[in-house]
Amino acid sequence: MSIWRLMTWKMTSTSGLTSEVQVTRLVSDILKAKDFSIGDLPDNLNIHTEMMHFDASDGTLDPNGIFQRDGWRESAAEILVPTREKNADGNGQLFTVPGFHHRPLVA
């Protein structure tokens, strides 16, 4: 019955974008994890509310914590956006995007 429920969930996903890889990862990385317990989930679980709590906790993360040690960096990114106007300094207007998160492409 569990496999049927899982496959029905995948096939009836409202976005239709749940891939076989994602479902496999859900099972192997989450549902079968030794520290996962279905009893920890409340009956009235609301993922939107949990995401708001998760987002709010970003500001309180330990700089040396596990979420900071995976190689992500934050910096301001500058992008050149083409415009119809002639610009002597280049071919567009320069915009700065603060808080851009990225990882180096090479180690």
N, CA, C and O atoms as a MOPAC input file, in Angstrom:
PM7 MOZYME 1SCF
protein

 N      0.81400 1    -1.19500 1     0.00000 1
 C      0.00000 1     0.00000 1     0.00000 1
 C      0.86100 1     1.26500 1     0.00000 1
 O      0.49100 1     2.27200 1    -0.60300 1
 N      2.00100 1     1.20900 1     0.67200 1
 C      2.86500 1     2.38400 1     0.75100 1
 C      3.40600 1     2.77400 1    -0.62000 1
 O      3.44000 1     3.95600 1    -0.96400 1
 N      3.82700 1     1.78600 1    -1.40000 1
 C      4.35100 1     2.07400 1    -2.73800 1
 C      3.25000 1     2.66200 1    -3.61500 1
 O      3.49100 1     3.60000 1    -4.37400 1
 N      2.03700 1     2.10800 1    -3.51100 1
 C      0.91900 1     2.63900 1    -4.28400 1
 C      0.65500 1     4.09800 1    -3.91900 1
 O      0.44700 1     4.92800 1    -4.80400 1
 N      0.66000 1     4.41900 1    -2.62400 1
 C      0.43200 1     5.80300 1    -2.19200 1
 C      1.51900 1     6.73100 1    -2.72700 1
 O      1.22800 1     7.82900 1    -3.20100 1
 N      2.75700 1     6.29200 1    -2.64900 1
 C      3.87500 1     7.09600 1    -3.12600 1
 C      3.76700 1     7.34500 1    -4.63500 1
 O      3.95300 1     8.47400 1    -5.08800 1
 N      3.47600 1     6.32700 1    -5.39600 1
 C      3.36800 1     6.46500 1    -6.84200 1
 C      2.14700 1     7.30700 1    -7.22700 1
 O      2.20900 1     8.07500 1    -8.18700 1
 N      1.04700 1     7.17300 1    -6.49600 1
 C     -0.13100 1     7.99200 1    -6.75400 1
 C      0.18400 1     9.45800 1    -6.49300 1
 O     -0.22400 1    10.33300 1    -7.25700 1
 N      0.90500 1     9.72200 1    -5.41900 1
 C      1.31900 1    11.10000 1    -5.10300 1
 C      2.17600 1    11.65900 1    -6.23400 1
 O      1.98200 1    12.80000 1    -6.65300 1
 N      3.11900 1    10.86600 1    -6.73000 1
 C      3.99000 1    11.32500 1    -7.80800 1
 C      3.18400 1    11.61900 1    -9.07400 1
 O      3.37900 1    12.65200 1    -9.71400 1
 N      2.28800 1    10.71400 1    -9.42800 1
 C      1.53600 1    10.84900 1   -10.67100 1
 C      0.47600 1    11.94900 1   -10.61100 1
 O      0.09700 1    12.49300 1   -11.64900 1
 N     -0.00100 1    12.28100 1    -9.42900 1
 C     -1.04300 1    13.30500 1    -9.31700 1
 C     -0.50700 1    14.62800 1    -8.79500 1
 O     -1.27800 1    15.50400 1    -8.40500 1
 N      0.80600 1    14.77300 1    -8.78700 1
 C      1.42100 1    16.03000 1    -8.36100 1
 C      0.83700 1    17.16700 1    -9.20300 1
 O      0.78100 1    17.06900 1   -10.42900 1
 N      0.40600 1    18.23500 1    -8.54900 1
 C     -0.26400 1    19.32600 1    -9.27000 1
 C      0.65200 1    19.99700 1   -10.27900 1
 O      0.18000 1    20.47100 1   -11.31300 1
 N      1.94500 1    20.05000 1   -10.00500 1
 C      2.85300 1    20.68200 1   -10.95900 1
 C      3.24400 1    19.71800 1   -12.07000 1
 O      3.64100 1    20.15300 1   -13.15200 1
 N      3.13900 1    18.41500 1   -11.82100 1
 C      3.55900 1    17.43400 1   -12.80500 1
 C      5.06100 1    17.38700 1   -12.99400 1
 O      5.55700 1    16.74500 1   -13.92000 1
 N      5.79200 1    18.07000 1   -12.11400 1
 C      7.23800 1    18.16400 1   -12.26900 1
 C      8.01300 1    17.30900 1   -11.28000 1
 O      9.23800 1    17.40000 1   -11.21100 1
 N      7.31600 1    16.48200 1   -10.51800 1
 C      7.99900 1    15.61800 1    -9.56700 1
 C      8.63600 1    14.46900 1   -10.35000 1
 O      7.93800 1    13.61400 1   -10.89700 1
 N      9.95500 1    14.46200 1   -10.39500 1
 C     10.65300 1    13.46100 1   -11.19200 1
 C     10.82700 1    12.15900 1   -10.42500 1
 O     10.64800 1    12.10900 1    -9.20900 1
 N     11.17600 1    11.11800 1   -11.14900 1
 C     11.45200 1     9.83200 1   -10.52700 1
 C     12.65000 1     9.95400 1    -9.58900 1
 O     12.68700 1     9.32200 1    -8.53400 1
 N     13.62400 1    10.76500 1    -9.97800 1
 C     14.80800 1    10.98000 1    -9.13600 1
 C     14.41400 1    11.64200 1    -7.82100 1
 O     14.91200 1    11.26000 1    -6.76100 1
 N     13.52700 1    12.62800 1    -7.88100 1
 C     13.08600 1    13.30400 1    -6.65700 1
 C     12.34500 1    12.35700 1    -5.72500 1
 O     12.55400 1    12.39100 1    -4.51200 1
 N     11.49300 1    11.52200 1    -6.27400 1
 C     10.75000 1    10.56400 1    -5.44700 1
 C     11.71100 1     9.55500 1    -4.83400 1
 O     11.58600 1     9.20700 1    -3.66000 1
 N     12.66700 1     9.08600 1    -5.62400 1
 C     13.66600 1     8.14500 1    -5.10800 1
 C     14.46600 1     8.78600 1    -3.98100 1
 O     14.72900 1     8.13900 1    -2.96700 1
 N     14.85900 1    10.05500 1    -4.14600 1
 C     15.60000 1    10.76200 1    -3.09600 1
 C     14.73500 1    10.95900 1    -1.85200 1
 O     15.22800 1    10.84100 1    -0.73000 1
 N     13.45700 1    11.25600 1    -2.04000 1
 C     12.55200 1    11.40600 1    -0.90000 1
 C     12.54000 1    10.13100 1    -0.06700 1
 O     12.62300 1    10.18300 1     1.16000 1
 N     12.43700 1     8.99800 1    -0.73000 1
 C     12.39700 1     7.71500 1    -0.02400 1
 C     13.73700 1     7.41100 1     0.63300 1
 O     13.79700 1     7.13300 1     1.83000 1
 N     14.81800 1     7.46400 1    -0.15800 1
 C     16.11800 1     7.02600 1     0.37400 1
 C     16.73300 1     8.02200 1     1.35500 1
 O     17.31700 1     7.61800 1     2.36000 1
 N     16.60900 1     9.31700 1     1.07300 1
 C     17.26100 1    10.32400 1     1.92700 1
 C     16.42100 1    10.76800 1     3.12200 1
 O     16.96500 1    11.21000 1     4.13400 1
 N     15.10700 1    10.65300 1     3.01000 1
 C     14.23400 1    11.14600 1     4.08300 1
 C     13.50300 1    10.00900 1     4.77900 1
 O     13.74000 1     9.73700 1     5.95500 1
 N     12.62000 1     9.35300 1     4.05200 1
 C     11.75000 1     8.36100 1     4.68300 1
 C     12.50200 1     7.18500 1     5.29000 1
 O     12.06100 1     6.62200 1     6.29100 1
 N     13.64000 1     6.80500 1     4.69300 1
 C     14.41200 1     5.67900 1     5.22100 1
 C     15.57900 1     6.11500 1     6.11000 1
 O     16.35300 1     5.27400 1     6.56700 1
 N     15.71000 1     7.40900 1     6.35500 1
 C     16.80000 1     7.89400 1     7.21400 1
 C     16.58800 1     7.39600 1     8.63800 1
 O     15.45900 1     7.33800 1     9.12500 1
 N     17.67300 1     7.04100 1     9.29200 1
 C     17.58600 1     6.48400 1    10.65000 1
 C     16.99500 1     7.46800 1    11.64700 1
 O     16.36100 1     7.06300 1    12.62100 1
 N     17.20300 1     8.77400 1    11.40500 1
 C     16.71300 1     9.77400 1    12.35700 1
 C     15.35200 1    10.35400 1    11.96300 1
 O     14.88900 1    11.30500 1    12.59300 1
 N     14.70800 1     9.80200 1    10.94200 1
 C     13.38000 1    10.26100 1    10.52900 1
 C     12.31200 1     9.44400 1    11.23800 1
 O     12.36000 1     8.21400 1    11.26100 1
 N     11.34500 1    10.15400 1    11.81600 1
 C     10.23000 1     9.48300 1    12.47100 1
 C      8.93400 1    10.15700 1    12.05300 1
 O      8.75500 1    11.35500 1    12.27600 1
 N      8.04800 1     9.41100 1    11.46200 1
 C      6.76400 1     9.95400 1    11.03000 1
 C      5.99100 1    10.53000 1    12.21700 1
 O      5.17500 1    11.43600 1    12.04500 1
 N      6.24200 1    10.01700 1    13.40300 1
 C      5.58000 1    10.51500 1    14.60300 1
 C      5.98900 1    11.93500 1    14.97400 1
 O      5.28200 1    12.59800 1    15.73300 1
 N      7.13000 1    12.42000 1    14.44700 1
 C      7.55900 1    13.79800 1    14.71000 1
 C      6.72900 1    14.82300 1    13.94100 1
 O      6.75400 1    16.00900 1    14.26900 1
 N      5.99800 1    14.37800 1    12.92600 1
 C      5.21400 1    15.29700 1    12.10500 1
 C      3.82500 1    15.46500 1    12.70500 1
 O      3.12000 1    14.48000 1    12.92600 1
 N      3.42600 1    16.70700 1    12.96900 1
 C      2.08500 1    16.91700 1    13.52500 1
 C      1.01800 1    16.65000 1    12.46000 1
 O      1.28500 1    16.75200 1    11.26200 1
 N     -0.17500 1    16.31400 1    12.90300 1
 C     -1.27700 1    16.03700 1    11.98300 1
 C     -1.62100 1    17.25500 1    11.13100 1
 O     -2.06900 1    17.11300 1     9.99400 1
 N     -1.41200 1    18.45500 1    11.68000 1
 C     -1.76800 1    19.68000 1    10.97000 1
 C     -0.53400 1    20.35900 1    10.35900 1
 O     -0.47500 1    21.58800 1    10.30600 1
 N      0.43900 1    19.58700 1     9.90500 1
 C      1.66300 1    20.12800 1     9.33400 1
 C      1.33900 1    21.04100 1     8.15100 1
 O      0.59600 1    20.66000 1     7.24600 1
 N      1.90200 1    22.24600 1     8.16900 1
 C      1.72100 1    23.20700 1     7.09300 1
 C      3.10900 1    23.58700 1     6.58700 1
 O      3.85300 1    24.28000 1     7.28000 1
 N      3.45800 1    23.14000 1     5.39500 1
 C      4.79800 1    23.35700 1     4.86200 1
 C      5.08200 1    24.84100 1     4.66500 1
 O      6.21400 1    25.27400 1     4.87800 1
 N      4.09600 1    25.62700 1     4.26900 1
 C      4.30300 1    27.06900 1     4.10400 1
 C      4.73900 1    27.70400 1     5.42800 1
 O      5.68300 1    28.49300 1     5.45800 1
 N      4.06800 1    27.36500 1     6.49700 1
 C      4.43400 1    27.88500 1     7.81800 1
 C      5.82900 1    27.42300 1     8.21400 1
 O      6.61200 1    28.21000 1     8.74600 1
 N      6.14900 1    26.16300 1     7.96200 1
 C      7.47600 1    25.64400 1     8.30000 1
 C      8.56900 1    26.34800 1     7.49000 1
 O      9.65500 1    26.60600 1     8.00900 1
 N      8.28800 1    26.65700 1     6.22500 1
 C      9.26100 1    27.38300 1     5.40900 1
 C      9.48500 1    28.79300 1     5.95400 1
 O     10.61100 1    29.29100 1     5.92900 1
 N      8.43000 1    29.44000 1     6.44500 1
 C      8.59500 1    30.77400 1     7.04300 1
 C      9.46900 1    30.68200 1     8.28400 1
 O     10.32100 1    31.54500 1     8.49600 1
 N      9.27800 1    29.64900 1     9.11700 1
 C     10.13000 1    29.46600 1    10.29500 1
 C     11.57400 1    29.20800 1     9.88100 1
 O     12.50800 1    29.74900 1    10.47300 1
 N     11.74300 1    28.38000 1     8.86400 1
 C     13.07600 1    28.05000 1     8.35900 1
 C     13.77600 1    29.30400 1     7.83500 1
 O     14.94600 1    29.53800 1     8.13800 1
 N     13.05100 1    30.11500 1     7.04200 1
 C     13.62400 1    31.34500 1     6.49800 1
 C     13.98700 1    32.33100 1     7.60400 1
 O     15.02400 1    32.99100 1     7.53600 1
 N     13.13700 1    32.43100 1     8.62000 1
 C     13.39500 1    33.36100 1     9.72500 1
 C     14.61900 1    32.94400 1    10.52400 1
 O     15.27300 1    33.78700 1    11.13800 1
 N     14.93500 1    31.66300 1    10.52400 1
 C     16.07300 1    31.19500 1    11.30800 1
 C     17.40200 1    31.45900 1    10.61000 1
 O     18.45300 1    31.32500 1    11.23600 1
 N     17.38400 1    31.83200 1     9.32500 1
 C     18.63200 1    32.08900 1     8.59300 1
 C     19.50900 1    33.12000 1     9.29300 1
 O     20.73200 1    32.98000 1     9.31400 1
 N     18.90000 1    34.14700 1     9.86400 1
 C     19.66100 1    35.20600 1    10.51300 1
 C     20.31500 1    34.77600 1    11.81100 1
 O     21.19100 1    35.47400 1    12.32000 1
 N     19.91100 1    33.65600 1    12.34700 1
 C     20.46000 1    33.20000 1    13.63000 1
 C     21.42300 1    32.03500 1    13.47100 1
 O     21.83800 1    31.43100 1    14.46100 1
 N     21.78300 1    31.71200 1    12.22500 1
 C     22.67100 1    30.57800 1    11.99300 1
 C     24.07900 1    30.86800 1    12.49200 1
 O     24.58700 1    31.98000 1    12.34500 1
 N     24.69000 1    29.87600 1    13.07100 1
 C     26.07500 1    29.94400 1    13.50400 1
 C     26.96500 1    30.04900 1    12.26600 1
 O     26.84900 1    29.21400 1    11.36900 1
 N     27.86300 1    31.06000 1    12.18500 1
 C     28.72200 1    31.20000 1    11.01200 1
 C     29.57200 1    29.96400 1    10.74800 1
 O     30.00200 1    29.74500 1     9.61500 1
 N     29.82200 1    29.15300 1    11.77300 1
 C     30.60800 1    27.94000 1    11.60000 1
 C     29.73600 1    26.69300 1    11.54100 1
 O     30.24500 1    25.57300 1    11.59500 1
 N     28.42200 1    26.88400 1    11.43100 1
 C     27.48600 1    25.76600 1    11.43600 1
 C     27.49600 1    24.98700 1    10.13500 1
 O     28.17500 1    25.34400 1     9.17200 1
 N     26.72900 1    23.92000 1    10.13600 1
 C     26.70800 1    23.00900 1     8.99200 1
 C     26.21900 1    23.69800 1     7.71900 1
 O     26.67800 1    23.35800 1     6.62900 1
 N     25.29200 1    24.66300 1     7.83100 1
 C     24.78300 1    25.33000 1     6.64200 1
 C     25.78400 1    26.31700 1     6.06200 1
 O     25.63800 1    26.74400 1     4.91600 1
 N     26.77600 1    26.67600 1     6.82100 1
 C     27.77400 1    27.62800 1     6.34900 1
 C     29.03600 1    26.93700 1     5.84000 1
 O     29.88400 1    27.57600 1     5.21700 1
 N     29.16500 1    25.64500 1     6.09900 1
 C     30.39200 1    24.93400 1     5.75100 1
 C     30.31300 1    24.20800 1     4.41400 1
 O     31.22500 1    23.45200 1     4.08000 1
 N     29.26600 1    24.41300 1     3.64900 1
 C     29.13100 1    23.66400 1     2.40100 1
 C     29.63700 1    24.42500 1     1.18500 1
 O     29.36000 1    24.03000 1     0.05200 1
 N     30.36700 1    25.49900 1     1.39700 1
 C     31.01500 1    26.19400 1     0.29300 1
 C     30.23900 1    27.35000 1    -0.30400 1
 O     30.73000 1    28.00100 1    -1.22600 1
 N     29.04500 1    27.62500 1     0.19000 1
 C     28.27800 1    28.74700 1    -0.34100 1
 C     28.85700 1    30.06300 1     0.14400 1
 O     29.31700 1    30.17700 1     1.28100 1
 N     28.82800 1    31.04500 1    -0.72900 1
 C     29.31100 1    32.39000 1    -0.39600 1
 C     28.24400 1    33.39700 1    -0.77100 1
 O     27.42600 1    33.15700 1    -1.65900 1
 N     28.26200 1    34.52500 1    -0.08300 1
 C     27.32800 1    35.60300 1    -0.39200 1
 C     28.12200 1    36.82400 1    -0.81400 1
 O     29.08000 1    37.21600 1    -0.14800 1
 N     27.72100 1    37.41500 1    -1.91800 1
 C     28.38700 1    38.62600 1    -2.39000 1
 C     27.40700 1    39.41000 1    -3.25100 1
 O     26.30700 1    38.94700 1    -3.55000 1
 N     27.82900 1    40.59900 1    -3.63900 1
 C     27.02200 1    41.41100 1    -4.54400 1
 C     27.43200 1    41.05200 1    -5.97100 1
 O     28.62100 1    41.02600 1    -6.28900 1
 N     26.46600 1    40.78100 1    -6.81700 1
 C     26.74500 1    40.44100 1    -8.21500 1
 C     26.40100 1    41.63400 1    -9.09100 1
 O     25.36400 1    42.27200 1    -8.91100 1
 N     27.27000 1    41.92400 1   -10.03000 1
 C     27.00600 1    43.00100 1   -10.97500 1
 C     26.65700 1    42.39700 1   -12.32000 1
 O     27.36700 1    41.53400 1   -12.83500 1
 N     25.53700 1    42.87000 1   -12.88900 1
 C     25.11400 1    42.37200 1   -14.19300 1
 C     24.90200 1    43.55500 1   -15.13500 1
 O     24.44400 1    44.62100 1   -14.72300 1
 N     25.23600 1    43.35000 1   -16.38400 1
 C     25.06100 1    44.36400 1   -17.40900 1
 C     23.80600 1    44.01900 1   -18.19400 1
 O     23.73400 1    42.97700 1   -18.84600 1
 N     22.81400 1    44.91000 1   -18.12400 1
 C     21.53900 1    44.67600 1   -18.78700 1
 C     21.47700 1    45.54200 1   -20.03700 1
 O     21.56500 1    46.76600 1   -19.94600 1
 N     21.32700 1    44.92200 1   -21.20000 1
 C     21.26000 1    45.70100 1   -22.43900 1
 C     20.06600 1    46.65100 1   -22.44400 1
 O     18.98400 1    46.31700 1   -21.96200 1
 N     20.28300 1    47.82900 1   -22.99300 1
 C     19.21900 1    48.82500 1   -23.13100 1
 C     19.20000 1    49.31800 1   -24.56600 1
 O     20.10500 1    49.01500 1   -25.34500 1
 N     18.18900 1    50.06200 1   -24.91000 1
 C     18.08700 1    50.60900 1   -26.27000 1
 C     18.92300 1    51.87500 1   -26.42500 1
 O     19.18500 1    52.33100 1   -27.53800 1
 N     19.33000 1    52.42300 1   -25.31000 1
 C     20.08100 1    53.67500 1   -25.35200 1
 C     21.55900 1    53.41000 1   -25.55000 1
 O     22.09100 1    52.41400 1   -25.06100 1
 N     22.22900 1    54.31600 1   -26.27900 1
 C     23.67300 1    54.19900 1   -26.44500 1
 C     24.34300 1    54.56600 1   -25.13200 1
 O     23.93200 1    55.50300 1   -24.44700 1
 N     25.36400 1    53.82500 1   -24.79700 1
 C     26.08900 1    54.06300 1   -23.55900 1
 C     27.57700 1    54.03200 1   -23.90100 1
 O     28.08800 1    53.01900 1   -24.37800 1
 N     28.25700 1    55.12200 1   -23.66000 1
 C     29.68000 1    55.20600 1   -24.00100 1
 C     30.52100 1    54.23000 1   -23.17900 1
 O     31.60200 1    53.83600 1   -23.61600 1
 N     30.04700 1    53.83800 1   -22.00600 1
 C     30.81000 1    52.94600 1   -21.12500 1
 C     30.58900 1    51.46800 1   -21.43200 1
 O     31.26700 1    50.61600 1   -20.86000 1
 N     29.67500 1    51.15900 1   -22.30100 1
 C     29.39900 1    49.75100 1   -22.57700 1
 C     28.11700 1    49.59700 1   -23.35000 1
 O     27.63900 1    50.53900 1   -23.98200 1
 N     27.56900 1    48.42300 1   -23.29900 1
 C     26.38500 1    48.12900 1   -24.08600 1
 C     25.18400 1    47.83500 1   -23.19500 1
 O     24.44800 1    46.87900 1   -23.44100 1
 N     24.98500 1    48.64400 1   -22.17000 1
 C     23.86000 1    48.43700 1   -21.27500 1
 C     24.03800 1    49.16600 1   -19.97100 1
 O     24.99000 1    49.92500 1   -19.79100 1
 N     23.11800 1    48.93200 1   -19.06500 1
 C     23.15700 1    49.56500 1   -17.75400 1
 C     23.59300 1    48.53800 1   -16.71300 1
 O     23.12200 1    47.40000 1   -16.71300 1
 N     24.49400 1    48.95100 1   -15.83300 1
 C     25.02000 1    48.06600 1   -14.80500 1
 C     24.10000 1    48.08100 1   -13.58200 1
 O     23.75100 1    49.14600 1   -13.07200 1
 N     23.71200 1    46.89600 1   -13.12000 1
 C     22.90200 1    46.74200 1   -11.92100 1
 C     23.66100 1    45.88000 1   -10.92400 1
 O     24.38300 1    44.96300 1   -11.31300 1
 N     23.49800 1    46.17100 1    -9.64800 1
 C     24.09900 1    45.37700 1    -8.59000 1
 C     23.00200 1    44.60500 1    -7.86600 1
 O     21.99600 1    45.17700 1    -7.44600 1
 N     23.21000 1    43.30800 1    -7.72700 1
 C     22.26500 1    42.44000 1    -7.02400 1
 C     22.89400 1    42.06600 1    -5.69000 1
 O     23.79600 1    41.22800 1    -5.65300 1
 N     22.43300 1    42.67600 1    -4.57600 1
 C     23.01800 1    42.34400 1    -3.27400 1
 C     22.51900 1    40.99400 1    -2.77700 1
 O     21.43300 1    40.54700 1    -3.14600 1
 N     23.32200 1    40.35200 1    -1.93800 1
 C     22.91200 1    39.08700 1    -1.31600 1
 C     22.86100 1    37.91600 1    -2.25400 1
 O     22.09100 1    36.98200 1    -2.03300 1
 N     23.66300 1    37.93800 1    -3.30000 1
 C     23.69300 1    36.84400 1    -4.27100 1
 C     24.47500 1    35.67200 1    -3.67800 1
 O     25.62400 1    35.83800 1    -3.27000 1
 N     23.85100 1    34.47800 1    -3.62800 1
 C     24.49800 1    33.29600 1    -3.07600 1
 C     25.06400 1    32.44100 1    -4.19700 1
 O     24.38200 1    32.18300 1    -5.18900 1
 N     26.29800 1    32.00300 1    -4.04500 1
 C     26.94500 1    31.22700 1    -5.08800 1
 C     28.00200 1    30.30900 1    -4.49100 1
 O     28.41200 1    30.45600 1    -3.34000 1
 N     28.42400 1    29.36600 1    -5.30700 1
 C     29.53000 1    28.47300 1    -4.94200 1
 C     30.57500 1    28.58300 1    -6.04200 1
 O     30.21900 1    28.76200 1    -7.20700 1
 N     31.83700 1    28.48200 1    -5.70600 1
 C     32.88100 1    28.52300 1    -6.72200 1
 C     32.73800 1    27.33600 1    -7.68500 1
 O     32.39600 1    26.22700 1    -7.27600 1
 N     33.00400 1    27.59000 1    -8.95400 1
 C     32.92100 1    26.51100 1    -9.95200 1
 C     34.11300 1    25.57800 1    -9.86300 1
 O     34.01300 1    24.40000 1   -10.20600 1
 N     35.23000 1    26.09500 1    -9.40800 1
 C     36.43500 1    25.26900 1    -9.21500 1
 C     36.90100 1    25.41200 1    -7.78500 1
 O     36.70500 1    26.45000 1    -7.15100 1
 N     37.51500 1    24.36700 1    -7.28800 1
 C     37.95500 1    24.38200 1    -5.88200 1
 C     39.21800 1    25.17300 1    -5.70700 1
 O     39.72400 1    25.28700 1    -4.59100 1

